[in-house]
């Protein structure tokens, strides 16, 4: 590991020189590439400098203990040595985490798709609860929420909702949320007081950049149609809704939230790009399936990841066997405790491969 750290420090110093070169600065695209690399390496380099400083302090303290006859000085060195040895263990652990291969999507915005699953009207209501949970979490993190597509049920629930979250670390925090979410509660329409089980599926997709996914216009069939609604003014009288069909993959995206056909088309293409990017990632991950078995969840949307039990007021994440008895707070967007545990577990598994 320390050979790698020395290499990273040398690379960082070399990049610093290049980023300060007037010729490089004049070429903005090249300069920005170097600045991005520096930004990625800086936390590792700073932590490694801290490690070396503490390591030198340990050597000095040990030197005093082996060479000095001054009891007072030896006692001070002994106390300092104990503190520094505690620090070095913590720093080594932090360095291992910083050295983990970085997910290139971690800094991306995310497109979240929530769909009602088994359970009829109750599943639609639960999908609405999940939408509120994630939007409240976005508010806590000061992320921007942009609604892409919304398909409601007639009883206040949701058949499907797709929305974009813009903000620092959105994907790194929410990437473990893909999968089947299960709710256990007594529906308001249940007169016998029986607990019903319903599900909703969540997909968290990194927003795809144009350079990552190029769509050949000839591969996409564009259909326009009249927006549907609940009647009255909410029904559009023009063909503003847009349906895209990506012929090579069969992926279909519809958008009808905006009154403008152009805006609906833009949103639909954004969702299509994210789904194609997600498909590409899934195919890449399939090639390293054995490595992923040790990680927290596979991101497979058929995997049951969490249960929300209303009678007991608990939420349980099945991947890490963690149960919290604060369901109300969790559904209000206070989800960091489980997200932190998922991230920590995933890091611990990955650290086993860092030598």
N, C-alpha and C positions, 0 to 999 in steps of 0.2 A: 504493500500500500504506500509505503513512504517513498519508494522509487517513483511511483505515479505522482505523488505530491510534489517531488522535486521537479519532475517534468512539467507539471501544471504551473508551478511558480516560474520556471524559465519561460514557458510559453506566454504567461501573463506579462512578464517584463518585456518580451519581444513585441507583443501586441501593443503595449503601452507606447513603445518607441514608434511603431508604425502609425498609431492613431494620432501621434503628435507631429508627424511628418507633414509639412505644408502641402506637398504634392498629393498626399492621400486625402487631406482635409478638403482639397479642391474638388475631389471626386466624392460627392456626397454619398452615393450608394455604397462605395467601397468603405468609406469612413464609418458609416452606420453599421456595416457588417462587423467591423473591428470593435466598435463601441458595444455592440450587442454581446460579442464574445467576451469582452472584458467584464461586462456586467454579470455574465453567467459565472465567470471564474472568480470574481472578486470575493464572494463569501468564503470560498474554499481557501484562497490564498491568505486572507486575513486570519482565518481560524488556524491555518498551518503556522503562520507567524506567531500566533498566540501560543501554539503548542511548543514551538522551538524556544520561546522565551521562558515558558514554565519549565521546560526540560533543562535549560541552562541554570535556572534557579535551583533545581533539584541537585544538579552536579555541584554547584557552589556550596549548598547546604551540606552535602555529603563530604565535600572537601574540608569544611570547617570541623565536622565531627571527627574526621580521621586525623587531622593535623593539629587542631587547637587544644591547649590545656586549660584554657579559660572556661571554667564551669558555667558562668553566666552566659557567655557567648555560645557555648555548646547547647545549653538549654533552649536558647532562642532559635538556634539552627534546627534543633530537634522539632520544635513546635512548627517552624516554617516548613520543614520537610514534610510533616504530616499533612499540612494544608495543601501544599503543592502536589503531593501524590494523589490526594482526593481530586484536585483540579484536573490533573493529567488524564485520569480515567474518564471524567466527564467530557473533556475535550476530544479524546480519542473516539468516544462514542458519537459525538457530534460530527467529527470528521468522516466517520464511516457513513453516516446518513447523507452528508453533503456529497460524498463520492458515489452515491448510488446513481445509476444511469437515469437521467432526467427524462420524464415523459415529454416529448416535444409538443404535446397538446395542452400541457398544464396551464399555460398562460392564455389560452384561447377563451373566447366567449362560448356559451353553450346554447344549443337548441334543445329544449326539454319537451318531450311528447308524453302525454298522459292519456291512457285509454281505459274506459270502463271495461271490466272483464266479466267474470261469472257473478251473477247475483242480481240481475235486473236493475230496477230503479235504485236499489240500495248501492249497487256498484257505481252507478252514475253519481250518487251523492258523495260517495267516498272519493271518487276522482276529483270532485269539487273541493273536498277537504285537503287533498294533496296539493292541488293548485294553490290554495290559500297558504298552506304550509311553506311551499317553496317561494312564493312571492313575499311572504313575511320574512323569510330568511334572507331574501335578496334585499329587502328594505334594511334589515339589520346590518348588512354589509355594504350598503349604499351602492348596490348594483342597479342598473337600469333594466326595467322589464318592458319588453316589446311584444305585444300579442300578435301572433302570426295567423292563427286559425282557431276558431271556437265553434264547437258543435254541441248545442245544449239538448238536454232531455226536457220533457214537458213538466217535470216535477221539481225543477230547480237544480238538477244534477247536470253532469256532462257526459256526453258520449266520447268526445275526444277534444283535447286542447293542445295546441302547439305554441310555445312562446320562446323568445330569445332573451337570455340574460347576459347583459354586458357588464363586465367588471373584472377587476384584478383577481386572479385565482379562481374564477368561476368553475372551470373544468376540473382543476386540481381538487376542489372541495366536493364537487357533486358527482364525479365520475363513478363512484361506487353505488349510486342510486338506481342504476339500471337493473330491472328485474320485476318480479311479481310482488306487489305489496298486498297483504291480506288484512281485512278488518273483521273483527268479531264484535257484534253489538246487537241490541234489540231495536229493530226498526220501529219508527213511530206508528206505522200501520199494523204492527203486530200486537193483537189484543191478548194473546196468550202468554206474553212475556218470554217467548223463546228467543234464544240467541241465534242470529243468522251469520253465516260466513260469506263474505263477498271479496272480490279481488279487483285490482286495477294494475295495469302494467305501466312502467315508467321506462322511457329511453332517454339517455343523456348523450347527446351527440356534440362533438366539438365543431364549432363553426368552421367551415372549410374556406380557405383562401382561394382566390382565383388561380393562383400559381399552382396550387395543389390539385385542384379538380377543374379540368377543362371539359365543357360539355359541347359536343358537336350539335349545333342547332338542327341538323338533319336527323339526329337521333331522337328528337323530342317532338311528340305530337301535341299541339296546343288546341284545346277545345274551350270555347267560351259558352257560358250558360247563365240563366237568370238566378240570382241569389234567392235562397229560400229563407224564410223567417217565420215569426209567430203571427203574421198578419198585419194589416194596417200599414203604418209608415215604415215598418222595419223591412218590408218586402221591396226589393229593388225592382224597378220597372225597366231596367236596361240589362243587357247581357254583360255584366261587369265581373261575374265570377269566372275563375280560370281553373282549368284542369290540365295538368301536364302529365304526359305518359312518356317515360324514358323507355323507348322500344327495346334496346339491347338487354335491359335488366327486368323490364316489366314494372318498375317502380312507378307509382301513381301519386301525385300530390294535387290537392285541391285547396284553393284559397278564395274566400268570398267575403271576408270581413270589411274590406275597403269598398267605398263607392266607386273608386277608380279602377278600371280594368288593368291599367298599367301598374298600379301599386300592388294589386293582387298578383300580377304576373311576376313582379320583382320578388315578392315574398315567397311565392311558390318556387321560384328558381333557387332562392337561398336555402329553403328546406330540402329541395332535391339535391343540391350540392352537398349538404351536410349528410344526407342519407347515403349518397354515393361514396363519400369519404369514409363514413362509418362502415360501409360494406367492404371497402378496400382494406381498412384496418382489421376487420374481422377475418378477412382472408389471410392477412399477414399473421395474425395471432394464431390462426389454425395451424400454421407451420411450426409454431413453438408451443403447441398445446400442453406438452408435458411440463414445460417450465411454468405455465400459467396455473397448473393444478395446485401448486403450492401457494399461490397468491390468494388474496381475499376476493372471492367471487370472480366470475369469468366475464361479467357484463352481459351474460346471456339473458335475454328477456323472458325466458321460460323458467329461470331459476327463482324460486321463492326466497326472498331475502329478508322479509320483515313482517311481523304481525303486530297489529294495533288492536289491543283488547280493551274495549270500553268498560265492561262490568268490573274488571280488576284495575282499570286505570294504568295499564302497563303497555310498554312498547318493547318488543324483543327482536333483536337482530340475530338471525339464525347462523350467520357466517362466523360470528365471533362469540356466540353464546352470551350476549350481553342483554340484560333486561333492566329497564328503568321504569320506576313507578311514578312517572310524571307526564302522562299522556297529554294532558291539556296544554302544558308548556311546550311539549314537543310539536304538537299540531299548530301551535302559534309561532312556529319557526325557530324554537330553541333546540336545534338539532346538532349543535357542535359536539356535544359529548360523545355521541355515537360516531359522528364523522371523524373526530380525533382518534377514537379507538380503532376505527377501520384503517386509517392512514398509518397509525403506529404499528398495527399488526402486519400490514403489508410491508412496511419498511423493515420490520424485524425479519420477515421471511426473505426479503431481498438481500439483507445484510449478510445472510449466511453465505452468499456467493462472492462477497467482497473480501479479498485476501489482503 
